[in-house]
Amino acid sequence: MKKWLVILFSLVSAMVAISCQSISKSENLCTDSWERFIHENIPTGDGKGHGPDLGSDEWKSVIEFKLGIRGNTNIPQRNTKAWCAHIDKLLRSKLAV
């Protein structure tokens, strides 16, 4: 029985890793689909349809706040792909835990 649980756990872990990789490969940084992916994992609205427009400076500020990095000096400027890459890396590291 213990052996089967280990095998099952291993399979589930592998499926999760593959899923994260496929999301990573299919999402291009700073695109509408990437912003939706970020929003699905870091909601910025109030649950009633109210919140900043995806991709806006206000939205990016909320994303930084929810990741606990707003105000840090090492964050790239919000209007750059470097910002998207930074946010993407932080989110994916949190999802992998």
N, C-alpha and C positions, 0 to 999 in steps of 0.2 A: 504493500500500500504506500509506504513512504517513497519507494522508488517511483511510483506513478505520479505522486504529487510533485516530486522534483522534475520529472519530465514535463508535466503540465505547466508548472511554473516557468520552466525554460522556454517552452513554446510560446506562452503568453508574453514573456519578456522579449523574445525575438520578434513577435508580431508588433509589439509597441515600438520597438526600435525601427523596424521597417516602415511603419506608419509615419514616424517622425521624419525619417529620411525622405520619404516620398513627398511629404508636405514641404520639406526644405527645398527639394529640387523643383517642385512645381510652382512655388511662390517666387516671383521676381520682386526684389526690393522696391519699395516706394510705389507700387502699383495699387490699383483699386483692390485687387484680390489679396494682396499682401496686407493692406490696411484692414480688410474684413477679417483676415486670419488673426491679426493682432487684436482687433476688437472682440472677436469671439473668445479670446483667452484673457483679455484685459478689458472688461466692459467699462465704457465711459459714460453711459447714460444712467438714468434713474429707474430703468425697468418699465417706464411708461411711455417710452418713445422720445423722451427729452434728453438732450445732451449735445455736445459739440459735433459739428460736421466732421466725418472721417477725413483725416488728412489736414485739417485746419491747424493753425498754430495753437489754438485753444485745446484741440484734441491731443496734439503732441505734448502739450504741457501736462494734461491729465495723465497721459501714458507715463511720462517721467515721474509724476507724483505717485502713481500707483506702483511703480517699480522701485520707489524710494530713492530716486536719483536726481530729482529736480533740484537745481541749484548747484550741483556738483560742477567743478570747473573742467573736468575731463570729458564732458559730453560734447560731441560735435554739434555744429550749428544745425538747427532744425530743418533748414531748407536744403540739406545735402543728403546724398546717398549714404554718406558716412554715418549720419544720424540713424537712418533706417537700419544699416548694418549693425550698429551698436545696440539698438533696441532689439533687433532680431536675435542677436547673440545672447543678450540677457534673458529674453523670454525663453528661448530654446534651452538654455541652461537650467532655468527654473522648471520647465516641463520635463526635463530629463531626470529630475530628482525623484 
